[in-house]
């Protein structure tokens, strides 16, 4: 979208640059760069802006009369203060009756602690139908809505089990911060996130969910000398589940990132024969996914000299198009230069830059058409907290295969 077009649209809407920036959840400087022509607007933002502008230009009385249009406009005037309430309203609308008309050959699943939808992306590829989702972060909800058309419900602790439909598979990448080396490692003693596993128990106890898919950081295995994992397994076994668990590395599944994650699959039907996918050992070099001649992601020379190459606790890795192998795990704090010993690219205006949005998507295994409609800071957080899609796809494939085989026994 041309800079002059952006200015004309803003004037027609009688909005300030800050208001336009808030509409797309970007900082004011980003909008100014778009409007001034110093940095081109990404096509995803252009499409999002086009959709929002169409709603903004409708006459007020038309908006009120049309319930459908009002629902579509739920994220207009987007800001953090009101998005949660709006998202809850839209969630009720978009989840209504979604459990009707499902083909008998498919399976249904619910998506808890959904993030931006990496697990949903994976299970839908193997015949799954998502009939309920929950996520507390408003920015993740926005990305989820942009790509899947419905907004997850909010705080799972505040949702009655009566509001959750019966389902075949419960999927949950429950909060990894309490068990991560990067987090505070407080486990189940954490006042807000540590008890999230018991929210899962609350649901499966009521719904008698046949299959569970749980994902976490590998630190879960040794947390509290193994007691945390033991509690999880014993709790599920006491409820009648047959439990399988392992750790898989994403670098074995065709993405250029060394990222190990813990996976637990459980079945109420003990006759189901399940095996985790054998790593296909498909390797991809980081150089294969890097873009060239990138602008707007550069690290200033001041930050390079002050932080990147003068810290005693480690130095970042520098890669380029010729680099081979996989990079270290992409973390949610990637944008915080001062705390970073991660991966940078030899490119950009200053010779060193951050990974781009498209590069992060490739590193996490998201398709090119997956839209990230939030600020760059939020993008790094969302990617760093997400699952690696190809790994979960393979697990979903194995679950689906095991269920089909069990039906024919």
Beta strands, then each sheet from edge to edge (+ up, - down):
strand 1: 107-112
strand 2: 128-133
strand 3: 169-172
strand 4: 211-217
strand 5: 242-249
strand 6: 260-267
strand 7: 317-319
strand 8: 343-345
sheet 1: 2+ 1+ 3+ 4+ 6- 5+
sheet 2: 7+ 8+
end
